[in-house]
Amino acid sequence: MTLRDADEGKEYIIRAIETDDEELDAFLFSLGCFSGEPITVISRRKGGCTVSIKDGRYNIDNALAEAIAVE
């Protein structure tokens, strides 16, 4: 399942980040978004969602949400 399919308010564990962009992978890693890390969808919008990773909240678009596999 990807983050785009995740339910609001439920904590998930990131299984994998599936992008072909090394810069994007490094940026997500710097935010704490990597395999094994908990992530929660706070809210959804038409173009994306707001997620909580560690102590931060971030807005991500639907394309990036599709690249984050969770369990």
Biopython code that builds the backbone (N, CA, C, O; Angstrom):
import numpy as np
from Bio.PDB.StructureBuilder import StructureBuilder

atoms = [
    (1, "MET", "N", (0.849, -1.166, 0.000)),
    (1, "MET", "CA", (0.000, 0.000, 0.000)),
    (1, "MET", "C", (0.901, 1.238, 0.000)),
    (1, "MET", "O", (1.983, 1.230, 0.587)),
    (2, "THR", "N", (0.446, 2.282, -0.657)),
    (2, "THR", "CA", (1.210, 3.525, -0.670)),
    (2, "THR", "C", (0.599, 4.519, 0.311)),
    (2, "THR", "O", (-0.507, 4.321, 0.812)),
    (3, "LEU", "N", (1.326, 5.569, 0.570)),
    (3, "LEU", "CA", (0.856, 6.600, 1.486)),
    (3, "LEU", "C", (-0.412, 7.271, 0.968)),
    (3, "LEU", "O", (-1.220, 7.769, 1.752)),
    (4, "ARG", "N", (-0.582, 7.281, -0.324)),
    (4, "ARG", "CA", (-1.781, 7.890, -0.906)),
    (4, "ARG", "C", (-3.047, 7.126, -0.504)),
    (4, "ARG", "O", (-4.123, 7.719, -0.433)),
    (5, "ASP", "N", (-2.933, 5.837, -0.245)),
    (5, "ASP", "CA", (-4.071, 5.004, 0.149)),
    (5, "ASP", "C", (-4.246, 4.928, 1.664)),
    (5, "ASP", "O", (-5.219, 4.345, 2.141)),
    (6, "ALA", "N", (-3.327, 5.504, 2.421)),
    (6, "ALA", "CA", (-3.345, 5.396, 3.883)),
    (6, "ALA", "C", (-4.504, 6.202, 4.480)),
    (6, "ALA", "O", (-4.928, 7.219, 3.932)),
    (7, "ASP", "N", (-4.994, 5.720, 5.609)),
    (7, "ASP", "CA", (-6.081, 6.388, 6.326)),
    (7, "ASP", "C", (-5.542, 7.539, 7.173)),
    (7, "ASP", "O", (-4.430, 7.470, 7.696)),
    (8, "GLU", "N", (-6.336, 8.588, 7.299)),
    (8, "GLU", "CA", (-5.969, 9.725, 8.146)),
    (8, "GLU", "C", (-5.919, 9.291, 9.603)),
    (8, "GLU", "O", (-6.753, 8.508, 10.056)),
    (9, "GLY", "N", (-4.936, 9.805, 10.331)),
    (9, "GLY", "CA", (-4.853, 9.577, 11.761)),
    (9, "GLY", "C", (-4.261, 8.253, 12.190)),
    (9, "GLY", "O", (-4.069, 8.034, 13.386)),
    (10, "LYS", "N", (-3.966, 7.372, 11.269)),
    (10, "LYS", "CA", (-3.401, 6.066, 11.601)),
    (10, "LYS", "C", (-1.900, 6.074, 11.340)),
    (10, "LYS", "O", (-1.442, 6.575, 10.313)),
    (11, "GLU", "N", (-1.138, 5.516, 12.278)),
    (11, "GLU", "CA", (0.315, 5.466, 12.119)),
    (11, "GLU", "C", (0.709, 4.248, 11.287)),
    (11, "GLU", "O", (0.215, 3.142, 11.507)),
    (12, "TYR", "N", (1.588, 4.466, 10.347)),
    (12, "TYR", "CA", (2.114, 3.406, 9.479)),
    (12, "TYR", "C", (3.628, 3.384, 9.593)),
    (12, "TYR", "O", (4.240, 4.333, 10.082)),
    (13, "ILE", "N", (4.214, 2.307, 9.145)),
    (13, "ILE", "CA", (5.672, 2.191, 9.074)),
    (13, "ILE", "C", (6.076, 2.255, 7.604)),
    (13, "ILE", "O", (5.511, 1.552, 6.766)),
    (14, "ILE", "N", (7.046, 3.093, 7.303)),
    (14, "ILE", "CA", (7.523, 3.209, 5.921)),
    (14, "ILE", "C", (8.257, 1.930, 5.555)),
    (14, "ILE", "O", (9.205, 1.528, 6.229)),
    (15, "ARG", "N", (7.807, 1.301, 4.486)),
    (15, "ARG", "CA", (8.418, 0.065, 4.001)),
    (15, "ARG", "C", (9.518, 0.368, 2.984)),
    (15, "ARG", "O", (10.583, -0.248, 3.009)),
    (16, "ALA", "N", (9.249, 1.329, 2.084)),
    (16, "ALA", "CA", (10.226, 1.672, 1.049)),
    (16, "ALA", "C", (9.884, 3.016, 0.433)),
    (16, "ALA", "O", (8.733, 3.451, 0.456)),
    (17, "ILE", "N", (10.895, 3.667, -0.116)),
    (17, "ILE", "CA", (10.726, 4.886, -0.896)),
    (17, "ILE", "C", (11.108, 4.507, -2.319)),
    (17, "ILE", "O", (12.249, 4.124, -2.575)),
    (18, "GLU", "N", (10.170, 4.611, -3.236)),
    (18, "GLU", "CA", (10.402, 4.137, -4.598)),
    (18, "GLU", "C", (10.453, 5.306, -5.582)),
    (18, "GLU", "O", (9.479, 5.592, -6.278)),
    (19, "THR", "N", (11.611, 5.977, -5.624)),
    (19, "THR", "CA", (11.816, 7.060, -6.588)),
    (19, "THR", "C", (13.101, 6.780, -7.364)),
    (19, "THR", "O", (13.958, 6.013, -6.926)),
    (20, "ASP", "N", (13.208, 7.417, -8.516)),
    (20, "ASP", "CA", (14.427, 7.295, -9.319)),
    (20, "ASP", "C", (15.327, 8.512, -9.158)),
    (20, "ASP", "O", (16.350, 8.628, -9.833)),
    (21, "ASP", "N", (14.947, 9.412, -8.266)),
    (21, "ASP", "CA", (15.655, 10.673, -8.074)),
    (21, "ASP", "C", (16.487, 10.611, -6.793)),
    (21, "ASP", "O", (15.934, 10.601, -5.694)),
    (22, "GLU", "N", (17.808, 10.569, -6.932)),
    (22, "GLU", "CA", (18.694, 10.464, -5.772)),
    (22, "GLU", "C", (18.609, 11.705, -4.884)),
    (22, "GLU", "O", (18.708, 11.598, -3.661)),
    (23, "GLU", "N", (18.425, 12.880, -5.487)),
    (23, "GLU", "CA", (18.299, 14.110, -4.706)),
    (23, "GLU", "C", (17.044, 14.068, -3.830)),
    (23, "GLU", "O", (17.074, 14.463, -2.665)),
    (24, "LEU", "N", (15.957, 13.590, -4.403)),
    (24, "LEU", "CA", (14.711, 13.470, -3.649)),
    (24, "LEU", "C", (14.863, 12.455, -2.525)),
    (24, "LEU", "O", (14.379, 12.690, -1.418)),
    (25, "ASP", "N", (15.522, 11.339, -2.787)),
    (25, "ASP", "CA", (15.778, 10.344, -1.747)),
    (25, "ASP", "C", (16.581, 10.950, -0.596)),
    (25, "ASP", "O", (16.266, 10.722, 0.572)),
    (26, "ALA", "N", (17.619, 11.722, -0.927)),
    (26, "ALA", "CA", (18.452, 12.350, 0.098)),
    (26, "ALA", "C", (17.647, 13.382, 0.893)),
    (26, "ALA", "O", (17.806, 13.489, 2.109)),
    (27, "PHE", "N", (16.784, 14.142, 0.211)),
    (27, "PHE", "CA", (15.961, 15.135, 0.886)),
    (27, "PHE", "C", (14.999, 14.457, 1.855)),
    (27, "PHE", "O", (14.873, 14.885, 3.002)),
    (28, "LEU", "N", (14.320, 13.406, 1.406)),
    (28, "LEU", "CA", (13.390, 12.687, 2.272)),
    (28, "LEU", "C", (14.113, 12.071, 3.468)),
    (28, "LEU", "O", (13.592, 12.072, 4.583)),
    (29, "PHE", "N", (15.304, 11.553, 3.234)),
    (29, "PHE", "CA", (16.094, 10.990, 4.330)),
    (29, "PHE", "C", (16.417, 12.059, 5.362)),
    (29, "PHE", "O", (16.378, 11.793, 6.564)),
    (30, "SER", "N", (16.737, 13.273, 4.900)),
    (30, "SER", "CA", (17.058, 14.371, 5.828)),
    (30, "SER", "C", (15.845, 14.772, 6.670)),
    (30, "SER", "O", (16.008, 15.308, 7.767)),
    (31, "LEU", "N", (14.628, 14.520, 6.169)),
    (31, "LEU", "CA", (13.410, 14.810, 6.927)),
    (31, "LEU", "C", (13.072, 13.692, 7.910)),
    (31, "LEU", "O", (12.211, 13.857, 8.774)),
    (32, "GLY", "N", (13.751, 12.558, 7.776)),
    (32, "GLY", "CA", (13.459, 11.408, 8.626)),
    (32, "GLY", "C", (12.537, 10.418, 7.955)),
    (32, "GLY", "O", (11.992, 9.530, 8.612)),
    (33, "CYS", "N", (12.355, 10.558, 6.656)),
    (33, "CYS", "CA", (11.461, 9.690, 5.887)),
    (33, "CYS", "C", (12.299, 8.590, 5.236)),
    (33, "CYS", "O", (12.833, 8.764, 4.141)),
    (34, "PHE", "N", (12.405, 7.444, 5.938)),
    (34, "PHE", "CA", (13.161, 6.309, 5.423)),
    (34, "PHE", "C", (12.563, 5.016, 5.959)),
    (34, "PHE", "O", (11.735, 5.048, 6.869)),
    (35, "SER", "N", (12.968, 3.895, 5.413)),
    (35, "SER", "CA", (12.409, 2.589, 5.795)),
    (35, "SER", "C", (12.496, 2.366, 7.298)),
    (35, "SER", "O", (13.518, 2.634, 7.930)),
    (36, "GLY", "N", (11.388, 1.864, 7.855)),
    (36, "GLY", "CA", (11.345, 1.559, 9.273)),
    (36, "GLY", "C", (10.847, 2.694, 10.147)),
    (36, "GLY", "O", (10.594, 2.491, 11.335)),
    (37, "GLU", "N", (10.704, 3.872, 9.591)),
    (37, "GLU", "CA", (10.285, 5.051, 10.357)),
    (37, "GLU", "C", (8.761, 5.169, 10.372)),
    (37, "GLU", "O", (8.129, 4.948, 9.339)),
    (38, "PRO", "N", (8.150, 5.509, 11.510)),
    (38, "PRO", "CA", (6.701, 5.711, 11.538)),
    (38, "PRO", "C", (6.293, 7.002, 10.831)),
    (38, "PRO", "O", (7.017, 7.997, 10.866)),
    (39, "ILE", "N", (5.133, 6.973, 10.193)),
    (39, "ILE", "CA", (4.595, 8.142, 9.491)),
    (39, "ILE", "C", (3.078, 8.131, 9.664)),
    (39, "ILE", "O", (2.455, 7.070, 9.662)),
    (40, "THR", "N", (2.494, 9.311, 9.813)),
    (40, "THR", "CA", (1.050, 9.434, 9.998)),
    (40, "THR", "C", (0.497, 10.465, 9.028)),
    (40, "THR", "O", (1.061, 11.549, 8.888)),
    (41, "VAL", "N", (-0.606, 10.138, 8.353)),
    (41, "VAL", "CA", (-1.297, 11.112, 7.508)),
    (41, "VAL", "C", (-2.191, 11.942, 8.423)),
    (41, "VAL", "O", (-3.103, 11.414, 9.059)),
    (42, "ILE", "N", (-1.923, 13.244, 8.484)),
    (42, "ILE", "CA", (-2.688, 14.149, 9.349)),
    (42, "ILE", "C", (-3.978, 14.575, 8.657)),
    (42, "ILE", "O", (-5.054, 14.547, 9.254)),
    (43, "SER", "N", (-3.856, 14.974, 7.383)),
    (43, "SER", "CA", (-5.039, 15.397, 6.627)),
    (43, "SER", "C", (-4.797, 15.201, 5.142)),
    (43, "SER", "O", (-3.657, 15.055, 4.699)),
    (44, "ARG", "N", (-5.870, 15.200, 4.385)),
    (44, "ARG", "CA", (-5.811, 15.052, 2.927)),
    (44, "ARG", "C", (-6.372, 16.293, 2.259)),
    (44, "ARG", "O", (-7.301, 16.927, 2.760)),
    (45, "ARG", "N", (-5.790, 16.621, 1.126)),
    (45, "ARG", "CA", (-6.281, 17.696, 0.275)),
    (45, "ARG", "C", (-6.400, 17.150, -1.135)),
    (45, "ARG", "O", (-5.991, 16.025, -1.420)),
    (46, "LYS", "N", (-6.955, 17.946, -1.992)),
    (46, "LYS", "CA", (-7.157, 17.533, -3.384)),
    (46, "LYS", "C", (-5.835, 17.144, -4.058)),
    (46, "LYS", "O", (-5.781, 16.146, -4.776)),
    (47, "GLY", "N", (-4.791, 17.908, -3.836)),
    (47, "GLY", "CA", (-3.527, 17.664, -4.522)),
    (47, "GLY", "C", (-2.499, 16.893, -3.729)),
    (47, "GLY", "O", (-1.413, 16.621, -4.241)),
    (48, "GLY", "N", (-2.806, 16.529, -2.487)),
    (48, "GLY", "CA", (-1.824, 15.829, -1.683)),
    (48, "GLY", "C", (-2.293, 15.615, -0.268)),
    (48, "GLY", "O", (-3.490, 15.504, -0.002)),
    (49, "CYS", "N", (-1.319, 15.557, 0.659)),
    (49, "CYS", "CA", (-1.678, 15.344, 2.062)),
    (49, "CYS", "C", (-0.617, 15.953, 2.968)),
    (49, "CYS", "O", (0.491, 16.275, 2.538)),
    (50, "THR", "N", (-0.988, 16.100, 4.223)),
    (50, "THR", "CA", (-0.075, 16.554, 5.262)),
    (50, "THR", "C", (0.279, 15.336, 6.095)),
    (50, "THR", "O", (-0.601, 14.601, 6.545)),
    (51, "VAL", "N", (1.585, 15.124, 6.300)),
    (51, "VAL", "CA", (2.041, 13.966, 7.059)),
    (51, "VAL", "C", (2.881, 14.411, 8.249)),
    (51, "VAL", "O", (3.457, 15.499, 8.257)),
    (52, "SER", "N", (2.933, 13.546, 9.243)),
    (52, "SER", "CA", (3.771, 13.773, 10.416)),
    (52, "SER", "C", (4.878, 12.732, 10.413)),
    (52, "SER", "O", (4.620, 11.529, 10.414)),
    (53, "ILE", "N", (6.121, 13.220, 10.410)),
    (53, "ILE", "CA", (7.298, 12.360, 10.476)),
    (53, "ILE", "C", (8.142, 12.890, 11.626)),
    (53, "ILE", "O", (8.519, 14.062, 11.636)),
    (54, "LYS", "N", (8.437, 12.036, 12.585)),
    (54, "LYS", "CA", (9.138, 12.448, 13.804)),
    (54, "LYS", "C", (8.343, 13.596, 14.434)),
    (54, "LYS", "O", (7.160, 13.421, 14.727)),
    (55, "ASP", "N", (8.950, 14.751, 14.648)),
    (55, "ASP", "CA", (8.251, 15.880, 15.267)),
    (55, "ASP", "C", (7.831, 16.929, 14.253)),
    (55, "ASP", "O", (7.386, 18.009, 14.642)),
    (56, "GLY", "N", (7.959, 16.641, 12.958)),
    (56, "GLY", "CA", (7.631, 17.618, 11.928)),
    (56, "GLY", "C", (6.394, 17.254, 11.134)),
    (56, "GLY", "O", (6.006, 16.090, 11.042)),
    (57, "ARG", "N", (5.784, 18.287, 10.560)),
    (57, "ARG", "CA", (4.643, 18.088, 9.658)),
    (57, "ARG", "C", (5.038, 18.631, 8.295)),
    (57, "ARG", "O", (5.621, 19.709, 8.181)),
    (58, "TYR", "N", (4.706, 17.857, 7.259)),
    (58, "TYR", "CA", (5.108, 18.211, 5.906)),
    (58, "TYR", "C", (3.942, 18.016, 4.950)),
    (58, "TYR", "O", (3.142, 17.093, 5.108)),
    (59, "ASN", "N", (3.855, 18.889, 3.961)),
    (59, "ASN", "CA", (2.868, 18.742, 2.890)),
    (59, "ASN", "C", (3.558, 18.046, 1.728)),
    (59, "ASN", "O", (4.624, 18.469, 1.283)),
    (60, "ILE", "N", (2.944, 16.979, 1.243)),
    (60, "ILE", "CA", (3.495, 16.276, 0.087)),
    (60, "ILE", "C", (2.400, 16.126, -0.963)),
    (60, "ILE", "O", (1.217, 16.022, -0.641)),
    (61, "ASP", "N", (2.820, 16.118, -2.225)),
    (61, "ASP", "CA", (1.827, 15.976, -3.295)),
    (61, "ASP", "C", (1.516, 14.500, -3.528)),
    (61, "ASP", "O", (2.189, 13.614, -3.000)),
    (62, "ASN", "N", (0.490, 14.262, -4.324)),
    (62, "ASN", "CA", (0.038, 12.892, -4.563)),
    (62, "ASN", "C", (1.095, 12.033, -5.246)),
    (62, "ASN", "O", (1.180, 10.837, -4.965)),
    (63, "ALA", "N", (1.904, 12.610, -6.136)),
    (63, "ALA", "CA", (2.938, 11.840, -6.830)),
    (63, "ALA", "C", (3.964, 11.308, -5.825)),
    (63, "ALA", "O", (4.390, 10.158, -5.925)),
    (64, "LEU", "N", (4.356, 12.132, -4.872)),
    (64, "LEU", "CA", (5.310, 11.679, -3.865)),
    (64, "LEU", "C", (4.662, 10.683, -2.912)),
    (64, "LEU", "O", (5.306, 9.722, -2.490)),
    (65, "ALA", "N", (3.405, 10.901, -2.571)),
    (65, "ALA", "CA", (2.676, 9.962, -1.716)),
    (65, "ALA", "C", (2.608, 8.577, -2.357)),
    (65, "ALA", "O", (2.648, 7.568, -1.652)),
    (66, "GLU", "N", (2.506, 8.519, -3.676)),
    (66, "GLU", "CA", (2.486, 7.242, -4.402)),
    (66, "GLU", "C", (3.833, 6.535, -4.309)),
    (66, "GLU", "O", (3.890, 5.309, -4.406)),
    (67, "ALA", "N", (4.922, 7.287, -4.122)),
    (67, "ALA", "CA", (6.267, 6.710, -4.087)),
    (67, "ALA", "C", (6.656, 6.173, -2.717)),
    (67, "ALA", "O", (7.676, 5.495, -2.589)),
    (68, "ILE", "N", (5.857, 6.467, -1.685)),
    (68, "ILE", "CA", (6.174, 6.030, -0.337)),
    (68, "ILE", "C", (5.292, 4.821, 0.004)),
    (68, "ILE", "O", (4.082, 4.953, 0.188)),
    (69, "ALA", "N", (5.915, 3.652, 0.082)),
    (69, "ALA", "CA", (5.195, 2.421, 0.413)),
    (69, "ALA", "C", (5.178, 2.240, 1.928)),
    (69, "ALA", "O", (6.212, 2.354, 2.587)),
    (70, "VAL", "N", (3.994, 1.955, 2.475)),
    (70, "VAL", "CA", (3.843, 1.793, 3.923)),
    (70, "VAL", "C", (3.184, 0.455, 4.235)),
    (70, "VAL", "O", (2.574, -0.177, 3.373)),
    (71, "GLU", "N", (3.326, 0.037, 5.504)),
    (71, "GLU", "CA", (2.674, -1.200, 5.961)),
    (71, "GLU", "C", (1.968, -0.951, 7.267)),
    (71, "GLU", "O", (1.357, -1.863, 7.822)),
]
sb = StructureBuilder()
sb.init_structure("model")
sb.init_model(0)
sb.init_chain("A")
sb.init_seg("    ")
for serial, (resi, resn, name, xyz) in enumerate(atoms, 1):
    if name == "N":
        sb.init_residue(resn, " ", resi, " ")
    sb.init_atom(name, np.array(xyz, "f"), 0.0, 1.0, " ", f" {name:<3s}", serial, name[0])
structure = sb.get_structure()
